[in-house]
Amino acid sequence: MLDLTFETPKPKVISGAKEDWELVIGLEVHAQVSSKAKLFSGASTEFGAEPNSNVAFVDAAMPGMLPVINEFCVAQAVKTGLGLKAAINLRSAFDRKNYFYPDLPQGYQISQLYHPIVGEGEVIVDIGPGIARRVRIERIHLEQDAGKSIHDLDPTMSFVDLNRTGVALMEIVSRPDIRGPEEAAAYVVKLRQILRYLGTCDGNMQNGNLRADVNVSVCRPGDYEKYQATQDFSHLGTRCEIKNMNSMRFIQQAIEFEARRQIAIIEDGGKVVQETRLYDPDKGETRSMRSKEEAHDYRYFPCPDLLPLEIEQDWVDGIAKSMPELPDAKKARFVNDYGMTEYDANVLTAEVENAAFFEAVAKGRDGKQAANWVINELFGRLNKEGHAIAESPISAAQLGGVLDLMAKGEISGKMAKDLFEILWTEGGDPAEVAAKHGMKQVTDTGAIEAAVDEVIAANPAQVEKARANPKLAGWFVGQVLKATGGKANPATVNELVAKKLGL
């Protein structure tokens, strides 16, 4: 593993009109479980299906329909808990959370409040090179998603799509350990990365498969330390929850606005009301959605349709044995095995698909060179054209073929870039494309020597200057490469020029 220095969170200090204030943030991240079927029914979870086409009788709350737990969703939650170094509870239970929304057919949500499937864990958040912070996870519980109300299809009516109803969610609840907007975004980025590596959530925020409720409060300097000593939440101030954030940028903007809003209320002599709010990105402000209900307002009680969920330790151990390599371990291995910088390892491991592509290119080849080409040439071009790695016109095998030609001395670095361009637009086998376009590097020492002799003979004045100042020998190298159409082996040219000039 990499050597990390764990920092105590440094709070974001905001100056009010009268005094300084510190931020306290906790997040509840709702991650849709990667599963083909819903939590309590066999209905499809396919995104983008026709409205109300992925709805089983139990999802629609038809009379007499009973939920049946999806074992795969339970396994995915356990896998997530293991990935976050969390305690796995062998006995958990489902509760009914009662509230009314038009897109919640049952009039209640089946969730876990008192006995979640996953207990305390942690997320290691990268702050800078070699610097990290530990954000504690309070719990992860399974619950079913609600549907979607649609208000913009008709001026007088709203519509309801129940396709999402019953889809399995993992609610990942952090402790109030986050002290600033940038750290909050970094936490979500790291959590999303881990989930994608685990394969338990695809992390697609545009589709709503990963969204965050952000709890924000402000306190005076020193009050957070009092909370840490006493675990008395009253030291942290009254929190407000900003619902359904699905953008790192918006999370940061919403936190900044909400903190300043609360500070202004307190300094004017008012009291912050605990409530649920929404963020309007067009106006850059939060607005009240509803007063914040406490647990008793939801009338939680054990779900009578589901027995307590009991799992065996052997089953959990089997899931643990199948765990993939996680981002921090992979990053450390890239640094150790390939000799690359921590920065390059961060770039290559940011997405699981990127890491897999790099490893395919680097297999049996120079790791540093492979990293350089993947990061600078491939990622640079993908970013420029707005493509994801899955859409790359050049495969890992093709890019590896380019590196093989360079390693054999058959093409130069400049030729390799030209070959990369052709492969990007036309495709093909690198060796065949290089041959077709006459990209074979001249390695015949006799031919190169003749070109060197010719350039030296034609430029006697430049020879004297180069002998007086050896740095000018590069001019001859350039002339020889120009004379050979860039096909002469640069290393051979350098060696012969130095020899001929007596340097």
Buried (B, 14 or more C-beta within 10 A) or exposed (E): EBEBEEEEBEBBEBEBEEEEBBBBBBBBBBBBBBBEBBBBBEBBBEBEEEBBEBBBEBBBBEEEBEBEBBEBBBBBBBBBBBBBEBEBBBEBBBBBBBEEEEBBBBEBBBBBBEBBBBBBBBBBBBBEEEEBBBBBBBBBBBBBBBBBEBEEEEEEEEBBBBBBBBBBBBBBBBEBBBBBBBBBBBBBBBBBBBBBBBBBBBBBBEBBBBBBBBBBBBBBEEBBEBBEEEEEEEBBBBBBBBBBBBBBEBBBBBBBBBBBBBBEBBEEEEEBEBBBBBBEEEEEBBEEBEEBEEEEEBEBEBBEBBEEBEBEEEBBEEBEEEEEBBBBBBBBBBBEEBEBEBEBBBBBBBBBEBBBBBBBBBEEBBBBBBBBBBBEBBBEBBEEEEBEBEEBBBBBEBBBBBBBBBEEEBBBEBBBEBBBEBBBEEEBEBBEBBEEEEBEBBBEEEBBBEBBEEBBEEBEEBBEEBEEEEEBBEBBBBBBBEBBEBBBBBEBBBBBBBEBBEE
